[in-house]
Amino acid sequence: MTKPVAPKRHLPSSPFKAPVTPPPQHFEVGDQVSHDMYGLGRVIGIEDGIAALVDFGSAQKRIPSPYTKMTKL
């Protein structure tokens, strides 16, 4: 049985560069997006900082923030 690996923290005094985390993406109503699982869609609603409602043609899905699997086209 293996132990779960915890992410390593960066020490401020370390000579190595800290890992860079990308800023969270910001979506607006009407933006075209691509989702890893659902494909192409259009943002039809926004819940500020919580989720985005996206119409993928065959279904409407609520995608929670952070939008790791969704990119703006």
DAWO-V187606 format. One record per residue. RES is the residue in three letters. PSI is psi in whole degrees, 0 to 359 (* if undefined). NEAR is the number of other ideal C-beta (glycine too) atoms within 10 Angstrom. D_CENTER is the distance of its C-alpha to the mean C-alpha in whole Angstrom. Layout:
RES;PSI;NEAR;D_CENTER / RES;PSI;NEAR;D_CENTER
//
This chain:
MET;132;2;31 / THR;150;4;29 / LYS;146;5;27 / PRO;141;4;23 / VAL;123;6;22 / ALA;146;6;21 / PRO;142;6;19 / LYS;138;7;22 / ARG;152;7;22 / HIS;130;11;23 / LEU;135;9;26 / PRO;332;5;27 / SER;1;5;30 / SER;139;9;29 / PRO;351;5;30 / PHE;152;7;27 / LYS;143;7;24 / ALA;147;10;21 / PRO;138;8;18 / VAL;125;6;15 / THR;129;7;12 / PRO;147;7;10 / PRO;149;6;10 / PRO;144;11;7 / GLN;149;15;7 / HIS;125;12;9 / PHE;150;18;10 / GLU;159;9;14 / VAL;130;11;16 / GLY;348;8;17 / ASP;140;18;15 / GLN;136;11;15 / VAL;162;21;11 / SER;130;13;11 / HIS;140;16;10 / ASP;326;9;11 / MET;320;9;13 / TYR;344;17;14 / GLY;214;11;14 / LEU;144;12;15 / GLY;180;24;15 / ARG;134;14;15 / VAL;126;19;14 / ILE;354;13;17 / GLY;152;12;16 / ILE;133;16;14 / GLU;110;11;14 / ASP;111;6;14 / GLY;3;9;11 / ILE;308;9;11 / ALA;168;15;10 / ALA;138;24;10 / LEU;121;15;13 / VAL;134;24;13 / ASP;115;13;17 / PHE;17;16;17 / GLY;295;10;21 / SER;341;8;22 / ALA;155;9;19 / GLN;131;12;17 / LYS;147;15;14 / ARG;114;11;12 / ILE;115;21;9 / PRO;153;10;8 / SER;144;17;6 / PRO;147;12;4 / TYR;67;18;2 / THR;332;12;3 / LYS;6;11;5 / MET;135;22;6 / THR;150;12;8 / LYS;137;13;10 / LEU;*;9;14
//
